[in-house]
Amino acid sequence: MALKIYNTMGRTMQEFKPITDGYCGFYGCGPTVYNFAHIGNLRAYVFLDTLDKTLSFLGYKIKHVMNITDVGHLTDDGDNGEDKMKKTAAERHQSVLEVAKFYTDAFMKDIDALNIRHPDVICKATEHIDDMIELIKQIEANGHTYMAGGNLYYDISTYPDYGKLANLNLDELKAGAGKRKVVVVDENKRNPGDFVLWFTKSKFEDQAMTWDSPWGRGYPGWHIECSAMSMKYLGKHFDIHTGGVDHVPVHHTNEIAQSEGSFDDAERAKGPWVNYWMHNEFLILEGGKMSKSSGNFITLQTELPPERGFSLKSKGFEPLDYRYFLLGGHYRKPLTFSLNGLESAKASRSALNERIAKLIKKANEEENAGLDENNYKKIFSDDYSDENVVQFINALENDLLTPVALAAMQKESNAKGIKATEALNGIYRMDKVLSLSVIENGFKKLNESNKMAVDLHADDPMAKEIDALVNERTLAKRNKDFAKADEIRKKLGDMGIEIIDTPQGPAWKRK
């Protein structure tokens, strides 16, 4: 089976065929760093991480690029509203760059806590202004722009395929009656759907960050950054572009128009700017939309004033509980969030970790595997496969069907008729994509269990002698010397010690 993904461009499942065999270049829209990421934002990055690791798992060499929007972003995709970066800087009494660094650092802590692998390239908008200006020059040279009121606009009427991603009708958009809602507040626009490539001071007289350009001192429209930076690192044509479904009707639609509007004849002949578009659906709150003002702004781990919201950490959840919760839903389906739902995910993850701890114990005691926290990656094979691993791979190749992939890992942890080491090897392979740190947590649970046993007998003067006999009995059983094991059990019994065989291994207590 080959990798199949749902392409928003055309709304169909398609076999993934990269531009270059064995290689995938893809771009994912990153955060606008004017506030903490809330858990809805973070769903997009767990999806991106799953795509990244699935491609690697399936043998592709990848180049994953993600932007950081630190120039500013208007509160409306249609060039209306306030500049979010500027607004937050005023609230915090800091510079825009100080705000951007603070929230970028917070975002990185969140993705690290979720076991999200950093993209190969993380590019900041402020460091690529020259690339944006050069791209705008190409668009202008191709006749797609006009200057009005001090701003340079993209004229969508010059691009016949405008709206093909979102199934928008260009004629209707020209008349201002398209399927998307466009509030016409900019009298400089020839068409309601036109958008700004470069702002001058005519938009905000006291704009925090401005640069010199052929169109006057100003700053870029926010759509242009993704086109400029993706092309810089991935070329004029690349394989996959991702983002949230909210980006489809405006942001990604505008990206396509300006990117392909920069092409010369030879570049147009090579095909579209991006071959596959993948979009994740929203996280839906039971209590309504998440916002700073509503008091239900939920972060992963950053504490908030009670009137603003809360963190999952403050409710007793670990970041990987939330990752597990997200993997339980398919990225293209809306996912309803509740604390009860997250509690269920937490319990399932804990039970999975417990089963893996038992497998590690069994592998070491019955199969002489010699596994520890430092060597298991060297012992396990990346080529191991069984029916559960096959199910897992098929699920990934079916448009990243993570609920089925997660079920395959659960089945492997309960597998009958295979060795514990084999089950662990299968789980090890699966966790390269699911990234729940299940084997690491299995060892952690074993260590905690062993520590509890030590603490329990800390005051017993014969603890060391008894532990030695218990370990000797365990070794005898492993070597199938059951007569010796029974002899040691009797000796311990005569000492007033009762042996209890638990899933984590033998424990003892005084009668």
N, C-alpha and C positions, 0 to 999 in steps of 0.2 A: 504494500500500500504506500502511496506517495502522500506528501503533505498537501492537504486541501484546506483552503481558508476562504472565508466569506469576504468577497470584495464589495465594498460599498459602491464602488464604481460599477454599476450594472446590477447590483443587488443579487449576486449569484455566488454559489460555492464554486471555486475554481482550483484546479491543481496548481500548486506553486511552481512556477518555472522561472528561475532567476535569470537575470541578464547575463551573468557569468556563471558557468557551471561550478557548483560547490561553494559559491560565495553569495552572501546576502548583505546588501547595504540597506539600512533602514533608519528612519528618523521618527522620533516621538516628541510631540509637543510637551515641553517642560513647564515648570511652575512660573507664575508671575509672583515675585518675591516681595509682596507688600504686606503679607500676613502669614500666620502659621497655616500650614496645610491642615485641612480637616479630613476626617476619615473618608468622606466622599471623594475628595481630591486623590487620596492615596490609593483608591481602587484602580485608577488609571495606571499607576506605576507598578502595582502588583501584576496587572495584565501585561504591561510592557516587559516586565522581568520574566514572566512566563514565556512570552514570545522569544525573548533573547535566549533563554536557556533551552527552550525547545529546539530552536534552530541549531544551537551548539550540540545538543544531545543527538540530533539527527545527522550530525556530521558536517554541517555547514561552517565555513569560516565566516565570521560576521564583522561588520563595522556598525556599531550602534551609536547614533548621534542624538543628543538631547540639548535643547536650548534652555537658558535661564533668562527670563525676561526681566531685565533690571533697568530698562529705559523708562518704562511707564506703560500703562495699559488703561484705556478709557473704560468707564463702567458700562459701556454699550459697544457691541461689536461694530455697529454702524457709524463709528466716529463721533458718537454723541457722549455726553456726560462728563464726569470728572476724571482726572488722572489719578488712578489709585495709588501709584507710588508717591506722588506729590502730596496727596491727602494724608497718607499714613505718616510721611515725614513731618508734616505740620503737627499732627497729633502727638508724635513722639519727641518733637523738638530736636530732630536729628536731620542730617543731610540725607538726600535720597540714597547715596552710595552706602552710608552707614545702615540705613534701613535694609537695603538690598543684602548686604553682607550678613546682618543679623538673621534675617529670615532664610537666606540660603543655607547658613550653618544649621538652623533648626530643621530645615527640610532634609539635609544630608543625614542628620541624626535619626530622623524618622525612617528614611529608606534603609539605613544600616540596621536599625532595630527590626525591620521587616525582612531581613536577609535579601534585600534587593541588590543585585550586582550593579556597580556603577557603570554607566555607558562608557564606551571607548572614548568618546569625545563629549565633554560637557562645555558648551560654548555660551559665553555671556554676550548679550546684545550690545552692551556698551563697548565691547572690544572688537566689534565687527561693523562699525558705522561706515568705514570706507568701503567694505564689501557691499553694503546696502546701497550706497551712493552709486557705485559702479553698475550694480544691477538696474537701478532706476534709470541710469543713463541709457542702457540697452533698451529698456522698455520704451523710453521716450523716443529713441532713434527709430523704433519700429512703428511709431505713430499711434500709440495707445494712451497718450496723456494730454491733459490741458491744464493751464494755469488759471486759477480764478481766486480772487480774494486773498492772494498771497500764498495759497496752498497748491501743490501739484496733485492732480487727481488722475486716477485710472478711469478711463472711459470704457465701460463695459460693452457699449454698443460696437466697439471695434473688435471684439473677440466673440465670434459667432457661437462658440461652444460654452459660453459663460453659463454656469448653473448646471452643467451636465452631472456633476457629482451629486447634487441635491435634487435633481429632477426639477429644476426651476425653468420657467418659461421666460426667455429673454424679452419677448414682446410685451408680456404682462409686466415684467419688472420695469421696462421703460415707461410704461403707463402708470407705474406706482401701485399696481394691484396684484403683486406676486403672491406666491404661497407663503413667503416669509413676511414678517411684519417689519416694515421699514418706516420709521417716524421721520418725516422730512422736516428737518430743522435747519439744514444747511442750504441756503438759497443759492450757493455757488455751484451746486451739483447740477449737471445737465440731466442726469438720470438718478432716481432715488437710490439705485444700487451702486452708483459710483463710489469709490473709496479713495482715501488720501494715501499717497505714497510718501509725501514729505510735507510736514507742517512748518510754517514759519511762525513768527511771534504773533501773527494775526489770530492764532487759536488761544494761546495763553500768554499774556504779556509778560508774566513773571515765571515762565517755565524754568524748572530747576536745571535741566541739562539741555544744552543746545550745541550745535556744531555748524561750521561753515559748509556750504554746499553750493552747487551751481544755481540753485533756486532761492538762495538767501539763507541766512543763519536760522537754523531751526532744528527739527528732530524728525525721525522717521515715523511713518505710520506703523502700527504694531504688526500688520500682516506681513510686511516686507522682510522682517528679520528672519522668519522661518525659511523663506525662499532663499535668501542670501546665504545663510549659514549652512543649510542642507546642501546647497550646490557647492559651496566651498569645500566641504568635507566628503561629499558623496558623488559629486559630479552633476552634470546636467540631466542625467537620467539615472534613477535608482529604483530599487525593488519595492520597498514598503514604506508607507507613511501612516502613522497611528495618531490617535487622539480620542477625546470624548465625543459622543454623538452631538453634543451642543456645538461642536466646531464645524459640522457638515454644512449648514446652510449659509454661513458667512465666512468664517476664518479660512477654512480649507477651500471653499469655493473661490475666494479671492486669491489665495495662494496659487491655485492652479492657473487662474487667469494671468496673474503677473509673471509667474515663472515661465509658462509657455508663451506669453507675450514677449519675452526676452529672446526667444529662439530666432536663429537665422534659418535659412532654408535647409541647410544640411542637418541642423539639430532637429527641426520639425520632421524631417524624413526618417529619423531614427526612432520616432514613436513618442509616446507621452512622457511627461516629466516623471510621473510615478506610475508604476504598473498595478500596485495593489494598495487599497485603502482599507485600513482596519480601525473600527471604532468601538470603544467600550460604552456600555450603557450606564445609566445613573445608579447611584446608591440612593434608595428612598427611605426616608425616616418615617416611622409610624406617626410621629408627632408633627410632621410637616417639614417644610424646607429648612435647611440649615443656614443660619445667618448669625452674624455677630450681635445684631440688635435683638434677636428673638430669645436669647438665653439658651438656645439648644445647639450652640457651636461645639462640636465634639472633636477633640484632638486625640492623637494616639497616646502621647505621653507628656505633653506640655500642660502644666497646671494653669487654669484660668480663674479669674474672679467668678464667684458663683452666679452673678447676674448675667455673665456672658455664656457660660457653658461648663463643660467638664472634660476631663481626659479619661480614656479607657483605663489607664493605669490607676487613677484614683478610685475606680470601681473594682479593682482587684484583677484586672485582665493583663496578660502579657501581650506584647506585639504579635507574637506568633499565634496567639489565639485568634487575633483578627485576620492574619494571613490565612489560617485554616478556614475561617468563616467565609472569606472571599473566594477561596478555591472551591468551596462547596456550591458556588453558583457559576454559571457560564458567563463569560465576559460580555456576550451580546444580549443578555437578559437583564432587565431591571432587577435589582436585589434589594429587598426590604430589610432594613436594619432595625433590630431591637436588642435590648440588653438580654432578654430571655433567649433570643436566637444566638447571641454571642456566648451566653452561658452554656448552651448546648454544644457549641463548637469547642469551648474550653474543656468540657467533660470528655468529648470524643477524642480530642488531642491527648489529654492526660491518659485515657485508657489505652490509646495507641502507644504512647511512650512506655506504659507499664508492660504491655505485651512484648515490646522490643527489649526491655530490660530482662524479661524472662528468657527470651531467645538468646541474648548474650550470655546469660548464666548457663543455659543449657549447652550452648556451643563450647564454652570453656570447660564445663565440668564433665560432659558426656562425649564431646567430640575432640577434646584436646586442641581447640582452635587457637588458644593463646591470644585472644583478642584483648586489646586495651585501647585507651583513648588515642594513643599515639601511632598505632600501627595498622589499624583496621583499613585505612585507605590504601595501604600498600598490599594488604592481603586480598582484598576484594577485587574482582575483575570487572572492567567496563563492558565486557562482552557477555557476561552471564545473562541467561534468558530462561524463562519458564512461561507457563500459560498466563500467569498474572502480569509478568513483564510485557508479554505480547499484547495483552489487553490494554495495558498502560500506554504502550507505543501507539496502538491503534486509536486510542482516545486522543492523544496529542495530535496525531495526524488528521484527525477529524475536527479541524478548526479549534484546536486547544480545548477539548472537552474535559476540563479539569474535574468536574464532579465524578466522572467515570474513572479518570486517572487516580483520584483520591481513593475511590472505592477499591481500585486494584491494589493500592498500597495496604489498605485495611485487610483485604483478603490474604495478601502475602504474609501479614503479621499473624494470621490465624491458619496458615497453610498446613495441611495434613499430608503426610507421606513424603515430605522432603526434610532434609537436614536443616537444623537451625542455622548453620552457616550459609546454606543456600538461600534460605528465606531472607537472612540479613543481607546477603549480596544483592538480591533482588530489590530490597528496600533501599539499599545504598544507591543503586542506579536510579531508582525513581526519585529519590530525594535530591538528586542533582538538578531536577526541574522544580519539584514542589517546594524544596528549600525550607523544610520545617525543622531541620536539625534533629531528626528523630533518633538517630543512633547516638549522637552526642547526649541527648536527653535521656536515652536509655542507660548510658553509663552513669549519668548524673544520679538517676534514681537508684541504681545499684550502690553507688558510693554513699548515698544518703542512708540506704538501708543498712549498709555495713557500719556506718558511723553510729547509727542508732543502736545496733547490737553491741558495739564497743562501749558506748555510753551506758547502756543498760547494765553491763557487768563491770563497770569501772571500779566499784568498791569490793568486788569479790576477790579475795586473796588467791584463789585457785583459777582465776579466769584464763591466764596464759596456758596453764596445763590443760584445762578443759578445751580451750580453743584448738590446741594442738591435736588432742584426741579426736575432736569433731572433724578437723581437716584430714586427719589420717583415715577416718571412716569414709569421708567423701571420696578420697583417692582410691580406697579399696573398692568402693562401689563402682567408680569410673572404670577400674580395671577388672570389673566383674568378679572380684574376690569377695563374694557375699558371706562366706564363712568368717573371714576376718572382720568384715563390717559388723556382723552380728556379735562377734566376740567383743568388739570395741563398744557397741551399744550396751551390752550386758555390763561391761566394766564401768561405763558411765552411770548406768542404772544403780549399780552397787554404791556409787559415790553420791547418789541422790540427785542425779542429773537426768532430766527428761529431754530427749531429742525431738524437735518438731520440724518436719519436712515442709517447707513453705515454697511457694513459686519462685521466690528469690534465692532459695537455697536453705540449707539446714540452719536452724536456730536452736538455742538451748535455754532451759530455765531450771531452777531448783524446784524439786517436788514439794 
